[in-house]
């Protein structure tokens, strides 16, 4: 399927709305734009990877980057509501006019872990296969953006986890978590897992869960004392 319509989100927050302690969000974006790409992962399922990713892709495009988006597996595929899929949302906010079958080569119907959903369709997924499908299909230099499924240690293929794909691709990792009470434990565990795979963690994104945060909660400040990477509080929806 070719994407013929490219739209930017008109409600894209201004750069000053992104809270980053160590430097400006704009300076951080410039650093990210110099990387070969990113592997987007989360502390869990449903923490907002795609929500964060679509905004990030728009900002990177405004810096002039050509982006190759990849969501190698998406379960719970909404065949009758294609515009509601994560892959579609990434596609229209990336480079546009790319076949959706390249962006998501493995759409799976069941809203289960990818290997289990694939099993029910008589398919087998391998990390080697997914890594190959993530590669750009053109010679033009581009920023490779790969979004996993679920958390860093969630099953992604019959022979591996999201962590295994990130390691195979050798991409820097961006970690998204809900900004809620109790998230620090999950973030630190995932950061340790990323480090154990000898991968670079470029930042932790705190995606707001509460319209009004609990009084006194400041996970950004607490994490800044525990991790030597940028901790970014994302604007609320």
Secondary structure by P-SEA (a helix, b strand, c coil): ccccccccccccccccccccccccaaaaaaaaaaccbbbbbcccccccaaaaaaaaaaaaaaaccccccccccccccccccccccaaaaaaaaccccccccccccccccccccaaaaaaaacbbbbaaaaaaaaccccccbbbbbbbbcccccccccccccaaaaaaaabbbbbbbbcccccaaaaaaaaaaaaaaacccccbbbbccccccccccccaaaaaaacccccccccccc
